[in-house]
Amino acid sequence: MKLKALPNLITFSRIALSPFLLIALPFSASFYIIYILCGLSDVLDGFIARKTHSTSAFGARLDSIADLLMFAALLIALFRVLDLSLLLILWIILICIIRFASIGIIYKKYKTFAILHTYGNKLTGALLFLSPVLLLVIPANSAAYLLCLVATASALEELLINLKSPTLDVDRASIFT
């Protein structure tokens, strides 16, 4: 195996592991093991790709798909055990609509799938990743409100960037850059 293929193999491992988040009992040892492995793969794939000079448009798209699958599995797994208010559920649906609109705009304008790597999206991803740990120390609704606030800001920022930008730059850090 070539070392340059390693980052994509690590990303594929996140895709393969994500469905197991739906099977494992949330907050159990097996859930946390799968979850940590998914998180490590998310950190390692990009790091190794940059170190081995093997970054690619395919790898970036694959990483975005793996992130979407992991976070979708996480949300579904946690939805089953958390008692969220109707307001929070509707808010999460609205965030998803904004995200899918942004993906649709990218596809319509550039004929490709992409999610921008903005600071807001990275912060949202970090909070989503930390959510199973946050839920151990913060009431679920408080953690969800915080996450929804950050996710809404980052989703709207990405949507505005995609609407206004004449070219696709997946590594655009912010609407202000």
Secondary structure, 3 states (H helix, E strand, C coil): CCHHHHHHHHHHHHHHHHHHHHHCCCCCHHHHHHHHHHHHHHHHHHHHHHHCCCCCHHHHHHHHHHHHHHHHHHHHHHHCCCCCCHHHHHHHHHHHHHHHHHHHHHHHHHCCCCCCCCHHHHHHHHHHHHHHHHHHHCCHHHHHHHHHHHHHHHHHHHHHHHHHCCCCCCCCCCCCC
